[in-house]
Amino acid sequence: MQALQDYTRHAARQVKGLLDRNNLPTDLQLHRYMKELTKAISGLTAGAPEGLRREVARPFEGLWDFHANAALPAVQLRVEHLVHVLGRLEALLLAGSEVMSEVAVREINQDVRHLISKTPLKQPAQRPAAR
């Protein structure tokens, strides 16, 4: 876990430093960085519990195919996407709370949202029209 936290801290600091110097990556550099970030995080979480692996992959949803480590065809990857991913990873892994407790809370929250989405809403009983 410490290696994952250290890597996340290093990656966020590196990207922030580059952006502070207005050193924006080319499209190719951005894709390479996202690919390396995904590869490193996948490797660091390979033996981790499923819940942690799922939560670490979640910030990439809709922006990058984490499991295939590939760009999504319908998404034009931007620096803002990388910053978003790193920010969410920092919030999960570096927030100061026990990471696995946070993962457990997020898992429960996700399960509840999933169950609610599958629950049909009951229609209120119609009252007879007043005459």
Secondary structure, DSSP 8 states (H G I E B T S, - for coil): -HHHHHHHHHHHHHHHHHHHTT----HHHHHHHHHHHHHHHHHHTTTS-HHHHHHHHGGGTTTEETTTTEE-TT----HHHHHHHHHHHHHHHSSSS-HHHHHHHHHHHHHHHHHHHHS------------
